[in-house]
Amino acid sequence: QVQLVESGGGSVQSGGSLRLSCEAYGNTYSSYCMAWFRQGPGKEREGVASIDSDGSTTYADSVKGRFTISQDKDKNTLYLQMSSLKPEDTGTYYCAAKYLSYCMSNVQNTDSADFGYWGQGTQVTVSS
């Protein structure tokens, strides 16, 4: 069993930055796909960024050039560095993982149901 615990959300003004973290606890595997999803008010959950165990990354068009996904394998931790934040980035951010698998496609075309493990979510609020 794997538990994902997120941290780092908060409130910032437009143009600001935040870094989200997601630490994985439990029996993880050496091959995986991990991703960040978000759900804004009145919106469906959408993929934001993903990273494979081999370091390959994908980004949604809406965050490309502003967000960076990374990982520290020694700490079993996933990160999302968010810069130049916009009010439309507001939402609850979730990290997700699927093991013994690779990401296979761009995160914005990925079905969230493919991921078996989810964090509890962390709120990001960007004010104009």
N, C-alpha and C positions, 0 to 999 in steps of 0.2 A: 504494500500500500504506500502511496506517495501523498504527501501533504505539501501544498504550495502556499506560502505566506507572503503577501505583498506588503510593501510599505512605501512611503515617500510621497503620497498624494498631498494635496493642499490647494490653497487659493493663491493665484498670482494675477497680476495685471497683464494685459495684452503685450506681447513682446518679451515676456519673462521666460524663465526656464525652470524646469523641475526634473528630478531624476527619480524614477520609480525602481524599486528593487523587488525581486521575487526569489525567495529562498526555498529550495526543495528539500524536504525531509523524507526519509524512508528509503525504500529499495528502488533506487533509480537504475537506469541501464546506460551503457556507453553509447548507444545509438538512440537518437531522439530528435523530435522537432518541438521546439518551444516557441510560443508566440504571445503577443499582447493583442488583446481585443479591447474594444471600448463600446459603451452604449450610452449615447446621449439622451437627453430628455425627449421622449416621444419618438425615439429612433430605434431601429433594429441594431442588434449587436454587429459590429464590423471588425474585420481583421485590420490591424495597424502595422505590425511588423512581425517577422518570424526569423528564426535562426536554427540551423541544423547543428548536430553535434560536430560536424566537420567545419562549422563556421560560416556556411553559406547563408546569406541574408536576403530577405525580400521586404519591400515596403509598399504600403498603399500609396497611390499617387498623391493623396491629400496630405501626406506627411513627409514625402520624399524630400531630402535636403534639409529637413528641420529636426527629424527624430533619428536617433541612432540606437539600434539594439545591440547588446553585447552580452558576454557571459564570462563568468569566472568559474571555471570547472573545479578548481580546488575548493572553492567556497560553495559549490552547488547553487550559484546565484545568477539570476538573469537580471539584466538592467534595461531600462529604457530612458535614455537621455532625451529630453524634450526641450527644444529651443524655439525661439520666435513663436511662442504660443499665441493662439487666436481664440476668440470666444467660442468658435465652432469646435474647438478641441475639448470643450467641457463635456464631462461624462464620468461614468464609473469605468475604470480600467481594470481589466482582468488579465492575469497571466494564465496560460494554459500549456499543457504538455501532452504529447503522445510518445510512447516509447516503442523501441524496436521498429522504428519507422523514420523516414525522412519527410521533409515538408512537401515535396513533390510539385508544388505549384505556388504561384504568388499568393501571399496571404490574403489579398483582397478578393481572391476567387476561391478561398478555402471555406469549406463548411465547418462551422464551429462544432458540429456534432461529431466530427472526426477526432476531437480531442477528449480524452477520457479523464483528465485531471485538471481541476480548476482551483484558482485561489478565490478568496472571499471578496475580492474587489477593493479598490481604493479610489476615492473620489478626487477628481481634478476639476477645479473651477477656474475659469479664465474670465476676468472681467475686462470690459472695454474702457 
